[in-house]
Amino acid sequence: MEIQLDKGDCLELVYETIEEINETIADRKLVKAPHTQLFGCSGNLDSIGLVTFIVMLEQKLVNKLGRPFTIADDRALSRDRSPFLTVESLTEYLTEKINDQDAL
């Protein structure tokens, strides 16, 4: 049986990752809020910071789901609007991808 996560579960995992990443950042700490800009023109993370964030979040998802899980794939990168711009867009993308049986 596949483990399903709702939007609240995904948001909690993103917030846990924010807490961890903030421990490594000297300035421009990420705020645990849906509107927080992660990446892009107004984003708080540079490309290396975003990769680090994604790797940390993927590990949390692997532990939670008990199966491999990749966030930054063709599906994410082919979207008109990047899922990595805000906490909310990332949370919505994760919820959709985790619960989409065709994505397994």
ChimeraX attribute file (.defattr): number of C-alpha atoms within 10 A of each C-alpha:
attribute: neighborCount
match mode: 1-to-1
recipient: residues
	/A:1	3
	/A:2	11
	/A:3	10
	/A:4	12
	/A:5	17
	/A:6	14
	/A:7	15
	/A:8	12
	/A:9	14
	/A:10	21
	/A:11	22
	/A:12	13
	/A:13	19
	/A:14	27
	/A:15	20
	/A:16	16
	/A:17	21
	/A:18	21
	/A:19	15
	/A:20	14
	/A:21	18
	/A:22	15
	/A:23	9
	/A:24	10
	/A:25	12
	/A:26	7
	/A:27	8
	/A:28	10
	/A:29	15
	/A:30	19
	/A:31	16
	/A:32	16
	/A:33	14
	/A:34	15
	/A:35	12
	/A:36	17
	/A:37	20
	/A:38	25
	/A:39	19
	/A:40	14
	/A:41	10
	/A:42	11
	/A:43	16
	/A:44	19
	/A:45	22
	/A:46	13
	/A:47	10
	/A:48	9
	/A:49	16
	/A:50	17
	/A:51	13
	/A:52	15
	/A:53	18
	/A:54	18
	/A:55	16
	/A:56	18
	/A:57	23
	/A:58	20
	/A:59	15
	/A:60	17
	/A:61	22
	/A:62	13
	/A:63	12
	/A:64	13
	/A:65	15
	/A:66	11
	/A:67	11
	/A:68	11
	/A:69	18
	/A:70	15
	/A:71	20
	/A:72	14
	/A:73	9
	/A:74	8
	/A:75	12
	/A:76	18
	/A:77	13
	/A:78	9
	/A:79	9
	/A:80	7
	/A:81	10
	/A:82	15
	/A:83	22
	/A:84	22
	/A:85	20
	/A:86	21
	/A:87	24
	/A:88	21
	/A:89	19
	/A:90	21
	/A:91	24
	/A:92	17
	/A:93	19
	/A:94	24
	/A:95	19
	/A:96	15
	/A:97	18
	/A:98	21
	/A:99	15
	/A:100	11
	/A:101	9
	/A:102	7
	/A:103	9
	/A:104	11
